[in-house]
């Protein structure tokens, strides 16, 4: 059945951030289509609401995202044209608040498994895939998490975080329940909201691997989540920002698991790409033998555009054990903010040693940092 509204800018109401939405005959923007239903997105939103929405898009901390959602609800114009959006915001506030209630608090007893994982490290990567693809085995091998591993499907029931170390950088890997029509997970989209990217795990030896991955994409689309081959450090032009504040687009790396069982993993991966039409970057890996896993850390560092910055006090050597991690294009001010908000606010200048400046060069807060830079901050 044809969609009841006409598409805008070549968009498809079933797709995620960047190509999402439709316009009805009155010119009202719709987006967030799920199972054929559309959510109206009124164009006459206030500057205060737009600022709150922009802050929500950028936030990673679950409690910070909850605060911004509440600010969006407070500032949204209250009229008939925003009824659907108000209802969507209220539903998300309720779901996120309930998820945070289950998270353990410092010094308090745990009330239940956390469904939203607080981001840690340089980036949070969500392990997603069909049942029995070896996600949990990879998670345990990469992070030492001791995740439960079994031959039967749906072993993982709640988000399982763990840390992958590469050199002096820590990546947070979150193993999520298998994505399958046979085992719907209502809170899946909420858990993905804090992720920076997705690791899509596929068992190329499974005879129905193409159909399984197609089912994964269909389920994610219903939840307004789309996977993309474009990563932050890519030279490809960035997609236009989606009108839907709750549409999520995740850079994706395909992990072809159980590579030790494949006669020719390269040929199998090429055949899978041709049959599925997917163009995600890919690595062939094995949790059992460890094959291919050594490439994951450096690949993520490059693809995410992660920049390591070290700090030093005047007259002291730099602290090289625990770098501050930023993204390509970020500045001295961004680094200072990670050290302390007060330092960022009162920063006068910095001295930099490294690729972005000669030794001890005085730079301002807008100076872009490079990987390996050492900063001496003067407030």
Residue pairs with C-beta under 8 A, 6 or more apart in sequence:
1 36
3 13
3 22
3 33
3 36
4 24
5 13
5 22
5 23
5 24
5 25
5 30
5 38
6 22
6 23
6 24
7 13
7 21
7 22
7 23
8 21
8 22
8 23
8 29
9 19
9 240
10 19
11 19
11 20
11 21
11 22
12 19
12 20
13 20
13 21
13 22
13 30
13 31
13 33
13 38
14 33
14 221
15 221
15 226
16 221
16 224
16 225
16 226
16 227
16 228
16 242
16 247
16 248
16 249
17 226
17 239
17 241
17 242
17 244
17 247
17 248
17 249
18 226
18 228
18 239
18 240
18 241
18 242
18 249
19 239
20 31
20 32
20 224
20 242
20 243
20 244
20 247
21 29
21 30
21 31
21 41
21 242
21 243
21 244
22 29
22 30
22 31
22 33
22 38
23 29
23 30
24 30
27 43
28 40
28 41
28 42
28 43
28 81
29 40
29 41
29 42
29 43
29 243
30 38
30 39
30 40
30 41
31 38
31 39
31 41
31 242
31 243
31 244
31 247
32 38
32 39
32 41
32 88
32 224
32 244
32 246
32 247
33 39
34 222
34 223
34 224
35 222
39 84
39 85
39 88
39 244
40 81
40 82
40 83
40 84
40 85
41 85
41 243
41 244
42 77
42 81
42 82
42 85
44 77
44 81
45 53
45 76
45 77
45 82
46 75
46 76
46 77
48 75
49 72
49 75
49 76
49 77
51 75
52 68
52 71
52 72
52 74
52 75
53 68
53 72
53 245
55 68
55 71
56 65
56 68
56 69
56 72
56 245
57 241
57 245
59 65
59 68
60 119
60 124
60 194
60 196
61 118
61 119
61 194
62 96
62 99
62 100
62 103
62 116
62 118
62 194
63 100
65 96
65 193
65 194
66 93
66 96
66 97
66 100
69 89
69 92
69 93
69 96
70 93
72 89
72 245
73 86
73 89
73 90
73 93
76 82
76 85
76 86
76 89
78 86
88 246
92 190
92 246
95 187
95 190
96 116
96 190
99 114
99 115
99 116
99 187
99 190
100 116
101 111
102 111
102 112
102 113
102 114
102 115
103 114
103 116
103 118
104 110
104 111
104 114
113 157
113 158
113 159
114 158
114 159
115 158
115 159
115 187
115 190
115 191
116 159
116 190
116 191
116 193
116 194
117 124
117 159
117 161
117 172
117 174
117 191
117 194
118 194
119 172
119 194
119 196
120 161
120 163
120 170
120 172
121 163
121 169
121 170
121 171
121 172
121 325
122 169
122 170
122 171
122 301
122 304
122 306
122 325
123 171
123 172
123 196
123 197
123 300
123 304
123 306
123 325
124 171
124 172
124 174
124 194
124 195
124 196
125 171
125 172
125 173
125 174
125 195
125 196
125 197
125 198
125 199
125 300
126 174
126 176
126 191
126 192
126 195
126 197
126 198
126 199
126 250
127 135
127 138
127 139
127 173
127 174
127 175
127 176
127 199
127 201
128 135
128 176
128 179
128 192
128 198
128 199
128 200
128 201
128 216
128 220
129 135
129 178
129 179
129 200
129 201
129 202
129 213
129 216
130 178
130 179
130 180
130 202
130 203
130 206
130 209
130 212
130 213
130 215
130 216
131 153
131 154
131 178
131 180
131 182
131 183
131 212
132 151
132 152
132 153
132 178
132 203
132 206
133 178
133 201
133 202
133 203
133 206
133 257
134 201
134 203
134 257
134 258
134 287
135 156
135 175
135 176
135 178
135 201
135 257
136 147
136 148
136 149
136 155
136 156
136 160
136 175
137 147
137 149
137 257
137 287
137 288
138 201
138 255
138 257
138 285
138 287
138 293
139 145
139 147
139 160
139 162
139 173
139 175
140 146
140 147
140 149
140 162
140 287
141 287
141 290
141 293
142 162
142 164
142 173
142 293
142 296
143 162
143 163
143 164
143 173
144 162
145 160
145 161
145 162
145 175
147 156
147 160
147 162
147 175
148 155
148 156
149 155
153 178
153 180
153 183
154 177
154 178
154 180
154 183
156 175
156 176
156 177
156 178
157 177
158 177
159 174
159 175
159 176
159 191
160 174
160 175
161 172
161 173
161 174
161 175
162 172
162 173
162 174
162 175
163 170
163 171
163 172
163 173
164 170
164 171
164 172
164 173
164 296
164 297
165 171
165 297
166 296
166 297
166 298
166 300
166 301
167 297
168 308
168 320
168 321
168 322
168 323
169 297
169 301
169 306
169 308
169 323
169 325
171 297
171 300
173 199
174 191
174 195
176 185
176 188
176 191
176 192
177 183
177 185
177 188
179 185
179 188
179 215
179 216
179 219
179 220
180 212
180 215
180 216
180 219
181 215
181 219
184 219
188 219
188 223
189 220
189 223
189 224
189 225
189 248
192 198
192 225
192 248
192 250
193 248
195 250
196 250
196 251
196 304
197 231
197 250
197 251
197 252
197 253
197 300
197 303
197 304
198 227
198 250
198 251
198 252
198 253
199 252
199 253
199 255
200 213
200 216
200 227
200 252
200 253
200 254
200 255
200 280
201 255
201 257
202 209
202 212
202 213
202 254
202 255
202 256
202 257
202 272
203 209
203 257
203 258
204 256
204 257
204 258
204 262
204 265
204 268
204 269
204 272
205 258
205 261
205 262
205 268
206 212
209 272
210 272
210 275
210 276
213 276
213 278
214 276
217 227
220 226
220 227
224 244
224 246
224 247
224 248
225 247
225 248
225 249
225 250
226 247
226 248
226 249
226 250
227 249
227 250
227 252
227 280
228 239
228 249
228 250
228 251
228 252
229 251
229 252
229 278
229 279
229 280
229 281
230 236
230 238
230 239
230 251
231 251
231 281
231 303
231 304
231 305
232 251
232 303
232 304
232 305
232 327
232 328
233 302
233 303
233 304
233 305
233 328
234 303
239 249
242 249
251 303
251 304
252 280
253 280
253 281
253 282
253 283
253 299
253 300
253 303
254 278
254 280
254 281
254 282
254 283
255 282
255 283
255 285
256 262
256 265
256 268
256 269
256 272
256 282
256 283
256 284
256 285
257 285
257 286
257 287
258 286
258 287
258 288
259 265
259 284
259 285
259 286
259 289
259 291
259 292
260 286
260 288
260 289
260 291
261 286
262 268
262 284
265 284
266 284
269 282
269 284
272 278
273 279
273 282
281 299
281 303
283 292
283 295
283 296
283 299
284 291
284 292
285 291
285 292
285 293
285 296
286 292
286 293
287 293
300 306
304 327
305 327
305 328
305 329
306 325
306 326
306 327
306 328
306 371
307 325
307 326
307 327
307 328
307 330
307 369
307 370
307 371
307 373
308 323
308 324
308 325
308 371
308 372
309 323
309 324
309 325
309 326
309 335
309 369
309 373
309 374
309 375
310 318
310 319
310 320
310 323
310 324
310 372
310 373
310 374
310 375
311 318
311 319
311 324
311 335
311 339
311 374
311 375
311 376
311 377
312 318
312 319
312 374
312 375
312 376
313 376
314 376
318 353
318 374
324 335
324 338
324 339
326 334
326 335
326 338
326 369
329 368
330 368
330 369
331 365
331 366
331 367
331 368
331 369
332 347
332 350
332 352
332 363
332 364
332 365
332 366
332 367
332 369
332 375
332 377
333 344
333 347
333 365
333 366
334 369
335 369
335 375
335 377
336 343
336 344
336 347
336 350
336 365
336 375
336 377
336 379
337 343
337 344
339 377
342 379
343 377
343 379
344 365
346 379
347 365
347 377
347 378
347 379
348 378
348 379
349 362
349 363
349 364
349 365
349 378
350 362
350 363
350 364
350 365
350 367
350 375
350 376
350 377
350 378
351 360
351 361
351 362
351 363
351 375
351 376
351 378
352 360
352 361
352 363
352 367
352 369
352 373
352 374
352 375
352 376
353 359
353 360
353 373
353 374
354 369
354 370
354 372
354 373
354 374
355 370
355 371
355 372
355 373
356 363
356 367
356 368
356 369
356 370
356 373
357 363
357 367
357 373
369 375
